[in-house]
Amino acid sequence: MVFQITALYALPLALLGLVLWFRVTIMRSNLNVSIGEKGDQNLLLKIRQHANFIEWVPLMLVLMMIAEGNGAGAWVHISGAFIVIGRFAHPFGLKIDKASHPLRYVGNISSLIALLNVMICIIITSAKL
């Protein structure tokens, strides 16, 4: 089975994941830190930006593949669009000194909408099988 819809959203997410990973790796190298952040707040921020991405994206892509495989079709685009918007916005809204930033809210709400949508898609399409 080909997952064309999921693949459409997986590519920009993979590129973002690569950028977030690269930022952590470069900073770790510059600070000579192998594990942890050794109290460096900027490194901690970059680690959390990447970690938050990793906490959301793999699960979402798997769920999108399930929904697409079940025949959810165009509904998968809704989750794809929202998860891409959410995951691109969130790192810019995650701040060390400010818990509430508009882009953090955009990231969280967009990701939640994507998750709820794909879960509903799976429930509906699984009931038809």
LOZA-106613 format. One record per atom (N, C-alpha, C): residue in three letters; atom name; x, y, z. Coordinates in steps of 0.001 Angstrom, whole numbers. Layout:
! LOZA-106613
type=ALA, atom=CA, east=X, north=Y, up=Z
...
***
This chain:
! LOZA-106613
type=MET, atom=N, east=839, north=-1183, up=0
type=MET, atom=CA, east=0, north=0, up=0
type=MET, atom=C, east=885, north=1248, up=0
type=VAL, atom=N, east=482, north=2230, up=-761
type=VAL, atom=CA, east=1205, north=3498, up=-854
type=VAL, atom=C, east=472, north=4532, up=4
type=PHE, atom=N, east=1230, north=5247, up=814
type=PHE, atom=CA, east=654, north=6265, up=1700
type=PHE, atom=C, east=1041, north=7651, up=1184
type=GLN, atom=N, east=444, north=8047, up=73
type=GLN, atom=CA, east=821, north=9301, up=-579
type=GLN, atom=C, east=487, north=10525, up=255
type=ILE, atom=N, east=-649, north=10504, up=919
type=ILE, atom=CA, east=-1044, north=11669, up=1720
type=ILE, atom=C, east=-89, north=11834, up=2904
type=THR, atom=N, east=139, north=10756, up=3620
type=THR, atom=CA, east=1051, north=10811, up=4768
type=THR, atom=C, east=2449, north=11229, up=4331
type=ALA, atom=N, east=2894, north=10698, up=3189
type=ALA, atom=CA, east=4233, north=11041, up=2684
type=ALA, atom=C, east=4356, north=12531, up=2396
type=LEU, atom=N, east=3280, north=13135, up=1932
type=LEU, atom=CA, east=3285, north=14566, up=1632
type=LEU, atom=C, east=3633, north=15399, up=2868
type=TYR, atom=N, east=3169, north=14970, up=4021
type=TYR, atom=CA, east=3415, north=15703, up=5261
type=TYR, atom=C, east=4659, north=15207, up=5990
type=ALA, atom=N, east=5043, north=13978, up=5732
type=ALA, atom=CA, east=6230, north=13418, up=6391
type=ALA, atom=C, east=7502, north=14141, up=5952
type=LEU, atom=N, east=7589, north=14529, up=4696
type=LEU, atom=CA, east=8814, north=15165, up=4209
type=LEU, atom=C, east=9112, north=16500, up=4895
type=PRO, atom=N, east=8185, north=17462, up=4950
type=PRO, atom=CA, east=8520, north=18706, up=5658
type=PRO, atom=C, east=8790, north=18472, up=7137
type=LEU, atom=N, east=8095, north=17505, up=7733
type=LEU, atom=CA, east=8345, north=17204, up=9140
type=LEU, atom=C, east=9730, north=16600, up=9335
type=ALA, atom=N, east=10136, north=15733, up=8408
type=ALA, atom=CA, east=11483, north=15152, up=8493
type=ALA, atom=C, east=12545, north=16233, up=8360
type=LEU, atom=N, east=12322, north=17187, up=7480
type=LEU, atom=CA, east=13278, north=18288, up=7323
type=LEU, atom=C, east=13358, north=19133, up=8587
type=LEU, atom=N, east=12211, north=19421, up=9188
type=LEU, atom=CA, east=12207, north=20171, up=10444
type=LEU, atom=C, east=12917, north=19386, up=11540
type=GLY, atom=N, east=12650, north=18096, up=11626
type=GLY, atom=CA, east=13322, north=17258, up=12615
type=GLY, atom=C, east=14823, north=17281, up=12442
type=LEU, atom=N, east=15266, north=17260, up=11210
type=LEU, atom=CA, east=16697, north=17323, up=10922
type=LEU, atom=C, east=17297, north=18653, up=11381
type=VAL, atom=N, east=16597, north=19742, up=11121
type=VAL, atom=CA, east=17081, north=21062, up=11546
type=VAL, atom=C, east=17151, north=21137, up=13078
type=LEU, atom=N, east=16120, north=20667, up=13754
type=LEU, atom=CA, east=16113, north=20707, up=15221
type=LEU, atom=C, east=17230, north=19842, up=15799
type=TRP, atom=N, east=17424, north=18659, up=15228
type=TRP, atom=CA, east=18521, north=17782, up=15666
type=TRP, atom=C, east=19872, north=18457, up=15436
type=PHE, atom=N, east=20039, north=19071, up=14278
type=PHE, atom=CA, east=21305, north=19714, up=13930
type=PHE, atom=C, east=21632, north=20839, up=14907
type=ARG, atom=N, east=20623, north=21616, up=15295
type=ARG, atom=CA, east=20839, north=22722, up=16237
type=ARG, atom=C, east=21335, north=22204, up=17587
type=VAL, atom=N, east=20766, north=21090, up=18047
type=VAL, atom=CA, east=21213, north=20488, up=19315
type=VAL, atom=C, east=22646, north=19987, up=19162
type=THR, atom=N, east=22914, north=19291, up=18080
type=THR, atom=CA, east=24232, north=18695, up=17857
type=THR, atom=C, east=25325, north=19751, up=17777
type=ILE, atom=N, east=25078, north=20813, up=17053
type=ILE, atom=CA, east=26073, north=21895, up=16923
type=ILE, atom=C, east=26334, north=22535, up=18288
type=MET, atom=N, east=25268, north=22807, up=19032
type=MET, atom=CA, east=25460, north=23451, up=20332
type=MET, atom=C, east=26176, north=22514, up=21300
type=ARG, atom=N, east=25833, north=21236, up=21287
type=ARG, atom=CA, east=26540, north=20276, up=22146
type=ARG, atom=C, east=28029, north=20264, up=21809
type=SER, atom=N, east=28339, north=20285, up=20537
type=SER, atom=CA, east=29733, north=20280, up=20104
type=SER, atom=C, east=30453, north=21548, up=20564
type=ASN, atom=N, east=29799, north=22681, up=20383
type=ASN, atom=CA, east=30408, north=23964, up=20778
type=ASN, atom=C, east=30639, north=24054, up=22282
type=LEU, atom=N, east=29738, north=23443, up=23065
type=LEU, atom=CA, east=29854, north=23497, up=24527
type=LEU, atom=C, east=30592, north=22291, up=25100
type=ASN, atom=N, east=30937, north=21345, up=24235
type=ASN, atom=CA, east=31600, north=20109, up=24651
type=ASN, atom=C, east=30755, north=19355, up=25694
type=VAL, atom=N, east=29466, north=19216, up=25380
type=VAL, atom=CA, east=28515, north=18516, up=26247
type=VAL, atom=C, east=28012, north=17288, up=25504
type=SER, atom=N, east=28235, north=16124, up=26097
type=SER, atom=CA, east=27800, north=14885, up=25462
type=SER, atom=C, east=26370, north=14521, up=25847
type=ILE, atom=N, east=26079, north=14516, up=27137
type=ILE, atom=CA, east=24758, north=14144, up=27638
type=ILE, atom=C, east=24273, north=15227, up=28592
type=GLY, atom=N, east=22982, north=15513, up=28520
type=GLY, atom=CA, east=22422, north=16549, up=29381
type=GLY, atom=C, east=22690, north=17932, up=28815
type=GLU, atom=N, east=22525, north=18938, up=29660
type=GLU, atom=CA, east=22750, north=20314, up=29205
type=GLU, atom=C, east=23725, north=21075, up=30094
type=LYS, atom=N, east=24178, north=20463, up=31168
type=LYS, atom=CA, east=25159, north=21056, up=32094
type=LYS, atom=C, east=24791, north=22485, up=32506
type=GLY, atom=N, east=23503, north=22706, up=32719
type=GLY, atom=CA, east=23052, north=24002, up=33210
type=GLY, atom=C, east=22929, north=25088, up=32161
type=ASP, atom=N, east=23234, north=24806, up=30914
type=ASP, atom=CA, east=23131, north=25807, up=29856
type=ASP, atom=C, east=21669, north=25906, up=29395
type=GLN, atom=N, east=21040, north=27041, up=29660
type=GLN, atom=CA, east=19623, north=27228, up=29353
type=GLN, atom=C, east=19339, north=27205, up=27847
type=ASN, atom=N, east=20255, north=27728, up=27048
type=ASN, atom=CA, east=20041, north=27715, up=25598
type=ASN, atom=C, east=20101, north=26299, up=25042
type=LEU, atom=N, east=21006, north=25484, up=25560
type=LEU, atom=CA, east=21073, north=24098, up=25133
type=LEU, atom=C, east=19816, north=23355, up=25594
type=LEU, atom=N, east=19379, north=23607, up=26810
type=LEU, atom=CA, east=18150, north=22992, up=27310
type=LEU, atom=C, east=16973, north=23332, up=26402
type=LEU, atom=N, east=16871, north=24581, up=25996
type=LEU, atom=CA, east=15796, north=25009, up=25098
type=LEU, atom=C, east=15841, north=24229, up=23791
type=LYS, atom=N, east=17000, north=24121, up=23180
type=LYS, atom=CA, east=17128, north=23393, up=21917
type=LYS, atom=C, east=16814, north=21909, up=22088
type=ILE, atom=N, east=17240, north=21339, up=23216
type=ILE, atom=CA, east=16926, north=19934, up=23498
type=ILE, atom=C, east=15415, north=19751, up=23604
type=ARG, atom=N, east=14740, north=20647, up=24320
type=ARG, atom=CA, east=13287, north=20533, up=24493
type=ARG, atom=C, east=12536, north=20788, up=23184
type=GLN, atom=N, east=13035, north=21706, up=22357
type=GLN, atom=CA, east=12396, north=21928, up=21057
type=GLN, atom=C, east=12442, north=20650, up=20224
type=HIS, atom=N, east=13599, north=20007, up=20204
type=HIS, atom=CA, east=13746, north=18760, up=19451
type=HIS, atom=C, east=12942, north=17640, up=20114
type=ALA, atom=N, east=13013, north=17528, up=21421
type=ALA, atom=CA, east=12310, north=16458, up=22132
type=ALA, atom=C, east=10800, north=16571, up=21950
type=ASN, atom=N, east=10279, north=17786, up=21994
type=ASN, atom=CA, east=8843, north=17955, up=21813
type=ASN, atom=C, east=8424, north=17501, up=20420
type=PHE, atom=N, east=9246, north=17790, up=19433
type=PHE, atom=CA, east=9000, north=17322, up=18073
type=PHE, atom=C, east=8941, north=15788, up=18053
type=ILE, atom=N, east=9919, north=15152, up=18690
type=ILE, atom=CA, east=10002, north=13694, up=18715
type=ILE, atom=C, east=8830, north=13081, up=19495
type=GLU, atom=N, east=8329, north=13803, up=20480
type=GLU, atom=CA, east=7200, north=13301, up=21264
type=GLU, atom=C, east=5902, north=13280, up=20464
type=TRP, atom=N, east=5784, north=14134, up=19458
type=TRP, atom=CA, east=4548, north=14247, up=18688
type=TRP, atom=C, east=4584, north=13564, up=17322
type=VAL, atom=N, east=5625, north=13801, up=16566
type=VAL, atom=CA, east=5601, north=13485, up=15134
type=VAL, atom=C, east=5541, north=11990, up=14812
type=PRO, atom=N, east=6359, north=11135, up=15401
type=PRO, atom=CA, east=6264, north=9717, up=15021
type=PRO, atom=C, east=4863, north=9127, up=15238
type=LEU, atom=N, east=4267, north=9413, up=16392
type=LEU, atom=CA, east=2921, north=8918, up=16664
type=LEU, atom=C, east=1929, north=9440, up=15625
type=MET, atom=N, east=2008, north=10725, up=15325
type=MET, atom=CA, east=1077, north=11304, up=14356
type=MET, atom=C, east=1225, north=10663, up=12982
type=LEU, atom=N, east=2454, north=10439, up=12540
type=LEU, atom=CA, east=2647, north=9833, up=11216
type=LEU, atom=C, east=2110, north=8402, up=11176
type=VAL, atom=N, east=2307, north=7653, up=12251
type=VAL, atom=CA, east=1760, north=6288, up=12304
type=VAL, atom=C, east=234, north=6330, up=12267
type=LEU, atom=N, east=-357, north=7197, up=13063
type=LEU, atom=CA, east=-1817, north=7305, up=13074
type=LEU, atom=C, east=-2355, north=7771, up=11724
type=MET, atom=N, east=-1649, north=8693, up=11081
type=MET, atom=CA, east=-2072, north=9137, up=9748
type=MET, atom=C, east=-2006, north=7990, up=8741
type=MET, atom=N, east=-982, north=7163, up=8831
type=MET, atom=CA, east=-875, north=6004, up=7937
type=MET, atom=C, east=-2027, north=5033, up=8174
type=ILE, atom=N, east=-2379, north=4818, up=9418
type=ILE, atom=CA, east=-3499, north=3922, up=9726
type=ILE, atom=C, east=-4791, north=4483, up=9141
type=ALA, atom=N, east=-5025, north=5762, up=9373
type=ALA, atom=CA, east=-6243, north=6388, up=8857
type=ALA, atom=C, east=-6276, north=6346, up=7328
type=GLU, atom=N, east=-5148, north=6650, up=6709
type=GLU, atom=CA, east=-5082, north=6623, up=5247
type=GLU, atom=C, east=-5289, north=5197, up=4733
type=GLY, atom=N, east=-4666, north=4224, up=5372
type=GLY, atom=CA, east=-4846, north=2825, up=4989
type=GLY, atom=C, east=-6284, north=2351, up=5146
type=ASN, atom=N, east=-7000, north=2934, up=6113
type=ASN, atom=CA, east=-8403, north=2599, up=6333
type=ASN, atom=C, east=-9327, north=3318, up=5357
type=GLY, atom=N, east=-8766, north=4242, up=4558
type=GLY, atom=CA, east=-9585, north=4933, up=3556
type=GLY, atom=C, east=-10079, north=6300, up=3973
type=ALA, atom=N, east=-9450, north=6915, up=4955
type=ALA, atom=CA, east=-9898, north=8236, up=5413
type=ALA, atom=C, east=-9637, north=9328, up=4379
type=GLY, atom=N, east=-8711, north=9101, up=3463
type=GLY, atom=CA, east=-8471, north=10005, up=2342
type=GLY, atom=C, east=-8250, north=11446, up=2727
type=ALA, atom=N, east=-9132, north=12299, up=2227
type=ALA, atom=CA, east=-8960, north=13745, up=2376
type=ALA, atom=C, east=-8921, north=14187, up=3832
type=TRP, atom=N, east=-9551, north=13447, up=4727
type=TRP, atom=CA, east=-9536, north=13813, up=6139
type=TRP, atom=C, east=-8128, north=13752, up=6726
type=VAL, atom=N, east=-7290, north=12911, up=6145
type=VAL, atom=CA, east=-5908, north=12808, up=6611
type=VAL, atom=C, east=-5162, north=14112, up=6316
type=HIS, atom=N, east=-5562, north=14804, up=5252
type=HIS, atom=CA, east=-4945, north=16103, up=4931
type=HIS, atom=C, east=-5152, north=17111, up=6064
type=ILE, atom=N, east=-6290, north=17041, up=6716
type=ILE, atom=CA, east=-6553, north=17966, up=7829
type=ILE, atom=C, east=-5530, north=17740, up=8938
type=SER, atom=N, east=-5350, north=16492, up=9323
type=SER, atom=CA, east=-4352, north=16193, up=10364
type=SER, atom=C, east=-2957, north=16552, up=9897
type=GLY, atom=N, east=-2646, north=16252, up=8656
type=GLY, atom=CA, east=-1321, north=16568, up=8119
type=GLY, atom=C, east=-1033, north=18053, up=8150
type=ALA, atom=N, east=-1993, north=18838, up=7699
type=ALA, atom=CA, east=-1799, north=20292, up=7670
type=ALA, atom=C, east=-1631, north=20846, up=9084
type=PHE, atom=N, east=-2477, north=20383, up=9999
type=PHE, atom=CA, east=-2405, north=20898, up=11368
type=PHE, atom=C, east=-1132, north=20468, up=12085
type=ILE, atom=N, east=-675, north=19242, up=11857
type=ILE, atom=CA, east=556, north=18816, up=12550
type=ILE, atom=C, east=1765, north=19554, up=11983
type=VAL, atom=N, east=1780, north=19824, up=10691
type=VAL, atom=CA, east=2892, north=20590, up=10111
type=VAL, atom=C, east=2881, north=22019, up=10664
type=ILE, atom=N, east=1725, north=22650, up=10663
type=ILE, atom=CA, east=1623, north=24010, up=11219
type=ILE, atom=C, east=2056, north=24010, up=12684
type=GLY, atom=N, east=1534, north=23062, up=13433
type=GLY, atom=CA, east=1824, north=23007, up=14861
type=GLY, atom=C, east=3280, north=22760, up=15181
type=ARG, atom=N, east=3873, north=21834, up=14489
type=ARG, atom=CA, east=5270, north=21489, up=14793
type=ARG, atom=C, east=6240, north=22544, up=14277
type=PHE, atom=N, east=5889, north=23292, up=13228
type=PHE, atom=CA, east=6754, north=24387, up=12793
type=PHE, atom=C, east=6609, north=25592, up=13712
type=ALA, atom=N, east=5431, north=25820, up=14253
type=ALA, atom=CA, east=5207, north=26972, up=15131
type=ALA, atom=C, east=5794, north=26754, up=16527
type=HIS, atom=N, east=5644, north=25567, up=17059
type=HIS, atom=CA, east=5975, north=25308, up=18455
type=HIS, atom=C, east=7416, north=25649, up=18852
type=PRO, atom=N, east=8437, north=25253, up=18091
type=PRO, atom=CA, east=9811, north=25575, up=18527
type=PRO, atom=C, east=10064, north=27073, up=18679
type=PHE, atom=N, east=9383, north=27868, up=17851
type=PHE, atom=CA, east=9568, north=29320, up=17939
type=PHE, atom=C, east=8820, north=29920, up=19120
type=GLY, atom=N, east=7823, north=29210, up=19619
type=GLY, atom=CA, east=7061, north=29685, up=20765
type=GLY, atom=C, east=7559, north=29156, up=22092
type=LEU, atom=N, east=8469, north=28212, up=22045
type=LEU, atom=CA, east=9024, north=27644, up=23273
type=LEU, atom=C, east=10168, north=28537, up=23738
type=LYS, atom=N, east=9964, north=29179, up=24884
type=LYS, atom=CA, east=10945, north=30138, up=25411
type=LYS, atom=C, east=11322, north=29757, up=26834
type=ILE, atom=N, east=12571, north=30019, up=27193
type=ILE, atom=CA, east=13054, north=29741, up=28553
type=ILE, atom=C, east=12387, north=30665, up=29562
type=ASP, atom=N, east=12270, north=31935, up=29229
type=ASP, atom=CA, east=11830, north=32941, up=30192
type=ASP, atom=C, east=10356, north=33327, up=30071
type=LYS, atom=N, east=9617, north=32654, up=29183
type=LYS, atom=CA, east=8226, north=33040, up=28978
type=LYS, atom=C, east=7393, north=31791, up=28694
type=ALA, atom=N, east=6515, north=31462, up=29626
type=ALA, atom=CA, east=5715, north=30240, up=29481
type=ALA, atom=C, east=4607, north=30384, up=28446
type=SER, atom=N, east=4127, north=31593, up=28256
type=SER, atom=CA, east=3021, north=31786, up=27318
type=SER, atom=C, east=3469, north=32657, up=26141
type=HIS, atom=N, east=3611, north=32025, up=25004
type=HIS, atom=CA, east=3962, north=32712, up=23764
type=HIS, atom=C, east=2937, north=32281, up=22717
type=PRO, atom=N, east=2438, north=33199, up=21892
type=PRO, atom=CA, east=1396, north=32850, up=20924
type=PRO, atom=C, east=1746, north=31648, up=20031
type=LEU, atom=N, east=2991, north=31541, up=19603
type=LEU, atom=CA, east=3355, north=30421, up=18734
type=LEU, atom=C, east=3369, north=29084, up=19490
type=ARG, atom=N, east=3594, north=29148, up=20773
type=ARG, atom=CA, east=3507, north=27919, up=21571
type=ARG, atom=C, east=2061, north=27445, up=21612
type=TYR, atom=N, east=1132, north=28388, up=21778
type=TYR, atom=CA, east=-285, north=28038, up=21765
type=TYR, atom=C, east=-700, north=27507, up=20399
type=VAL, atom=N, east=-251, north=28163, up=19344
type=VAL, atom=CA, east=-554, north=27696, up=17979
type=VAL, atom=C, east=-45, north=26268, up=17803
type=GLY, atom=N, east=1173, north=26024, up=18239
type=GLY, atom=CA, east=1750, north=24692, up=18122
type=GLY, atom=C, east=964, north=23644, up=18880
type=ASN, atom=N, east=625, north=23949, up=20121
type=ASN, atom=CA, east=-109, north=22990, up=20948
type=ASN, atom=C, east=-1516, north=22742, up=20430
type=ILE, atom=N, east=-2236, north=23792, up=20111
type=ILE, atom=CA, east=-3620, north=23641, up=19656
type=ILE, atom=C, east=-3671, north=22953, up=18293
type=SER, atom=N, east=-2775, north=23340, up=17387
type=SER, atom=CA, east=-2740, north=22703, up=16065
type=SER, atom=C, east=-2450, north=21217, up=16186
type=SER, atom=N, east=-1515, north=20866, up=17031
type=SER, atom=CA, east=-1171, north=19456, up=17224
type=SER, atom=C, east=-2336, north=18692, up=17840
type=LEU, atom=N, east=-3019, north=19297, up=18779
type=LEU, atom=CA, east=-4173, north=18651, up=19403
type=LEU, atom=C, east=-5293, north=18431, up=18382
type=ILE, atom=N, east=-5560, north=19427, up=17554
type=ILE, atom=CA, east=-6578, north=19282, up=16503
type=ILE, atom=C, east=-6199, north=18145, up=15558
type=ALA, atom=N, east=-4924, north=18095, up=15178
type=ALA, atom=CA, east=-4456, north=17031, up=14283
type=ALA, atom=C, east=-4669, north=15662, up=14926
type=LEU, atom=N, east=-4314, north=15533, up=16194
type=LEU, atom=CA, east=-4447, north=14257, up=16889
type=LEU, atom=C, east=-5914, north=13844, up=17012
type=LEU, atom=N, east=-6765, north=14756, up=17445
type=LEU, atom=CA, east=-8184, north=14432, up=17593
type=LEU, atom=C, east=-8811, north=14056, up=16252
type=ASN, atom=N, east=-8475, north=14790, up=15212
type=ASN, atom=CA, east=-9005, north=14499, up=13879
type=ASN, atom=C, east=-8611, north=13100, up=13413
type=VAL, atom=N, east=-7329, north=12770, up=13541
type=VAL, atom=CA, east=-6885, north=11463, up=13050
type=VAL, atom=C, east=-7466, north=10331, up=13901
type=MET, atom=N, east=-7639, north=10562, up=15181
type=MET, atom=CA, east=-8249, north=9543, up=16035
type=MET, atom=C, east=-9701, north=9297, up=15624
type=ILE, atom=N, east=-10427, north=10364, up=15361
type=ILE, atom=CA, east=-11819, north=10233, up=14910
type=ILE, atom=C, east=-11863, north=9525, up=13560
type=CYS, atom=N, east=-10948, north=9872, up=12671
type=CYS, atom=CA, east=-10876, north=9194, up=11370
type=CYS, atom=C, east=-10691, north=7698, up=11532
type=ILE, atom=N, east=-9804, north=7315, up=12418
type=ILE, atom=CA, east=-9541, north=5883, up=12631
type=ILE, atom=C, east=-10763, north=5191, up=13223
type=ILE, atom=N, east=-11416, north=5831, up=14162
type=ILE, atom=CA, east=-12617, north=5238, up=14761
type=ILE, atom=C, east=-13692, north=5038, up=13691
type=ILE, atom=N, east=-13939, north=6064, up=12898
type=ILE, atom=CA, east=-14994, north=5988, up=11876
type=ILE, atom=C, east=-14651, north=4969, up=10801
type=THR, atom=N, east=-13422, north=5023, up=10299
type=THR, atom=CA, east=-13058, north=4105, up=9215
type=THR, atom=C, east=-12921, north=2668, up=9704
type=SER, atom=N, east=-12528, north=2479, up=10941
type=SER, atom=CA, east=-12424, north=1118, up=11479
type=SER, atom=C, east=-13796, north=502, up=11680
type=ALA, atom=N, east=-14779, north=1319, up=12006
type=ALA, atom=CA, east=-16143, north=822, up=12191
type=ALA, atom=C, east=-16737, north=343, up=10869
type=LYS, atom=N, east=-16260, north=882, up=9750
type=LYS, atom=CA, east=-16766, north=503, up=8430
type=LYS, atom=C, east=-16127, north=-776, up=7904
type=LEU, atom=N, east=-14984, north=-1169, up=8488
type=LEU, atom=CA, east=-14267, north=-2348, up=7963
type=LEU, atom=C, east=-14974, north=-3640, up=8309
***
